[in-house]
């Protein structure tokens, strides 16, 4: 009788553990999409900063060339 009760409890514990592992999986699609959006946003900001920096470099190069001519 004790073996049967112990066996039933053990089987119940395994069943409970397996179902809790299956139902506890999370869908990470939203997290991945949020991270992709953040990467795209940072990429856009980085591209804008590169363009601004290149514009300033071009302006300084032009000013240096006019100073060398004088």
Secondary structure, DSSP 8 states (H G I E B T S, - for coil): -HHHHHHHHHHHHHHHHHHHHHHT----HHHHHHHHHHHHHHHHHHHHHHHHHHHHHHHHHHHHHHHHH-
